[in-house]
Amino acid sequence: MGPCGCVQCNCGILPDTEGNYIPSEDQNLIQIGEFPLHSGGVSQLKFELDKFTISDWEAIAYLASRVFKFQYVVGIPTGGMRLAQAMAKYATNDPDDPVALVDDVWTTGGSMRSAHEEIMETLPLHKQLKAARGIIGVIAIARSYVDEWVHPFLTMGKEWDA
């Protein structure tokens, strides 16, 4: 563990002259520029969630576990994997609880919808009706409005993405 208290000892958080730990300039979680999106579009904003610490993901997972029960969790590669790992310890393994499908950022929803379809296709027919009502989406940040089954931790209105 580094002097900043996080498990990533090269996280870029350095003490100021009074011993307080502050993020360095390269720790910006929100960046402005031209960024290609997975959907094929371009955004002026980038949420650098790779900078989230394990503790950040653990906090979101804990809050999600207070709101939702889920039998197991599926993460969208690669962005949703750290949230999925953090949420796994809260899984109930109860087949009557829904499956949690998680990702870091929702832009158009394409990745989440595709994964939802894949989960449905892999289930036996008798479980598909139950699963259709039992897949919940958990997102760290939604860049736009989400589908009814998806629950973002933070939501950014579309008007904010220039």
N, C-alpha and C positions, 0 to 999 in steps of 0.2 A: 504494500500500500504506500502510495506516495505521500509527501508532506501535506498535500491538499485534502487528504482524507478519502480520495476516491481510489478505486482499485486499478485505474489506468494511470500508472505513475507518470506517464508522459502526456497527460491530458491538456496541458497548456495553461492550467490555472496556477498563477504565481502570486506570492504574497506581495502586497504593496508595502510602503515604508513603515506602516503601523502594524504589519503582520496579518492584515486581513487578506483573504484569498479572493482574487478577482479574475475573471476570464481574460485571457490575452486576446488581442485583436483578431487572431485567426480562429477564435471560438464562436464567431457570429452564427447564431442559429437561424437567422433570417438574412438572406443575401439578396442584393439587387443586381441585376444584369440580364443577360439573355441565356435562358436555360432550356434545353430540349426536354420535353416531357415524354414519358413512356407512351402516352396516347398519340404522339407524333406532333403535337403542337409545341409552341414555345411560350414560356412564361417569363415575366420580368422579376418574379420572386422565386427564391429557392428556400425550402425549409431543410436545413442541414441536420437531419435527425440522427445522422451517424455520430454527431457530437453528443447526443444524449448519453449519459452514464448508465450503468446498470441500475443505479438507484432511481434515476428518472423513469426507466421502464418499469421497475418494481412498484413505484408509486402509482403509475397509471394502472398496472395490473391489479394492485390492491383495491383501488377505487372501483374498477370494473367488477371485481369479485363481490363487492358490497352491493352492487346493483343487479348483477346477473348470476344465475347458476348455469353451469354448462358442464356437459359430460366430458368433453375433451376439447382441445384447441388445435386449430390448423392455421399456420402462418403462411402468408403470401411471400414467396421468395423474391427478393432477399430482404426487402424492407420490413416485412412483418415478422421475421424470424426472432428478433430479440424480444418483441412484445409477446410472441407466442411462448418463448422460453420462460419469460417472467410470469405469464398467466398459468402455465402448466401446473404449478403447485396448488392452484385453486380448483382444478378440475374435480368434479364429483364422481366420475365414472358411472353415474346413474343414467341408464339408457332412456329414461323418461325426460332427462334434461336436454336442452338443445346443444348443438355443436357451436363453438365460438370460432368464427373465421375472422382473422385479424390482419391488419396491414398498418404501415406507418402513416402514409398520406393517401387520401382519396382525392383524385383530380376529376376524372370522368367516370370512375367506377368500373372501367373495363376489366381490370385485373380481378376485382372482387366478384363481379358477375360471372366471369369465366370460371373462377374457382368454385363458385356456388354451383354452377352447372356440372362441373367435374365431380363434385361430391355427390350430387344427385345421380349422376350416371353410374357411379361405382356402387351405389346401394342396391340391394335387392328390391324388387318392385313393392313388396309388402312394407318396406321401410321408407319408401319414397314419400308417401303421403304424410307420414309422421315427421320426416325430416324437412319437408317443405315448410312446415310450421315451426320447425325446430332448428333453424340455422340463424344465428345472430351474428351480425358484423360489429366488430369493435375497431375503431380507427383512432390513431393519435390525433391527426389533424385532417379536417375535411376542407379542401380548397373551394368546394362548391356544395350545393345541396345534395343530400344523399338519399338513397332508397329507404323505404320505410323500415326495412329489417336491419339497417346499419345505424350504429350509435357512435358518433364521434366524441372524443374527449374535448376537442376544441374545434369550432367551426369558423371558417373565414367566408364571409359573403362574397359571391362572385364579383361584385362591384369593386372589391379591393384588389383583384388581380388585373393589373393594367396590361 
